Amino acid sequence: MSDTNSAGNAGAIPPHPEAARPPFPIVRILYALGFAFIAYFVLIALFLIAVIQLAMLVINGKANEELKSFSLNLVQYLWELLTFITFARDEQPFPIGPFPRTH
């Protein structure tokens, strides 16, 4: 009988794999869906800014610097949205987190 005790936990049953699995992240998925909805409108806004910048280029011969800076911020924001939606990062973007700044 002491032979079984000296073997340590050799006869112990390993934990069930489901017991170690974290709960289903329903809140995270709901946030991801909400941020996907926001990302859609940000992408449309970026395309509209591109059309406006093209018109400014045709009219003035150069792009508007304020729109260029704003579009850089929007691109950074879209990047943050997409990384959260695709589970590449866990930090929530604006409006829950701070709005990204490129400067």
Secondary structure as UniProt FT lines:
FT   HELIX           2..6
FT   TURN            10..11
FT   HELIX           17..20
FT   HELIX           26..60
FT   HELIX           65..85
FT   TURN            86..87
FT   TURN            94..96
//
